[in-house]
Amino acid sequence: MVLNSRSEERFALAIQHAARTIIPMHLGQRVINKIFGQAMQSHAAGLIVIMHCEALLEAGPRPTLSAVQQKFHRPRTLATFVSLLKYAGFVAVEEDPFDKRVKFLVPQAPLVNGLRDWLVHHLHCAEIAGIELATKPSSLVLAEPDFDLHFIARTRSLVDRTRDELQKSHAWAWFDRYDCGDRIALMLLSAHYDNRERRDKDTWFARGADALAEQIGVSRSHVHNVLNAAGSAGYLRLDPDRGRMGLTPLFLAEAQNWHYSFWSWLAEAFNDAALSYRRGTQP
């Protein structure tokens, strides 16, 4: 995707909105960042909520550990992850009254509301970036009863597209392979666009790896390793003598492409949900 100056400006504003709304959801949340530090874990948790919403709308089966394992092909890792979700109070287990061998996963309010809020924040980012939405997100998600149920139930394709895209070779997929890598990348973008008066390829900002580590809740050595590796990969310009760094044109272009793709998929899900909700149809 080639961006003109207008969409470049909109993208900058969208990223700044993300920094104000999405990043604070993770700041200082060491347990949350530990549990949801990897993309696969976040996607699996999202699928549990999506399947739960589909089932409530009688549009699919209720989520179980085996169903999630079949989707992600990581049985042992997912079993451990679901145990962590249960321990942290994000998921409860309910026996099938007709077959006690079947255990349904029931997402709890913190997980459901967290996913909803995260999606709404990204919807606002999409709107700021110039992507067409059927209506204002707040007019439906926060105002209409049960619309969030319909909306979340429509995001299964978003998870699938995101997983497929993050298997490719580009900047955002590269960062996403590290623990909390997407958060590190978003903070780097935010720091870049905070320099509004000098927003060009030569923009520098303070390295601040220690502050990043403290905010995200990961080790300083991990953040330093990610930043150094990103420099070697051609995504960051590092100036250790002056304690500063900058994003390369490659990182900026590929991060823009990723976000516009993701926000477009999210907008499709939202628009479909808005249409079906008004018509009274199921996903």
Buried (B, 14 or more C-beta within 10 A) or exposed (E): EEBEEEBEBBBBBBBBBBBEBBBEEBBEBEEBBBBBBBBBBBBBBBBBBBBBBBBBBEBBEBBBBEBBBEBBEBEEBBEEBBEBBBEBEBBEEEEEEEEEEBBBBBBBEEBBEBBBBBBBBBBBBBBBBBBEBBEEBEEBBEEBEEBBBBBBBBBBEBBBBBBEBBEEEBBBBBBBEBBBBBBBBBBBBBBBBBEEEEBEEEBBBEBBBEEBBBBBBBEEEBBBEBBBBBBEBEBBBBEEEEEBBBBBEBBBBBBBBBBBBBBBBBBBBBBBBBEBBEEEEEB
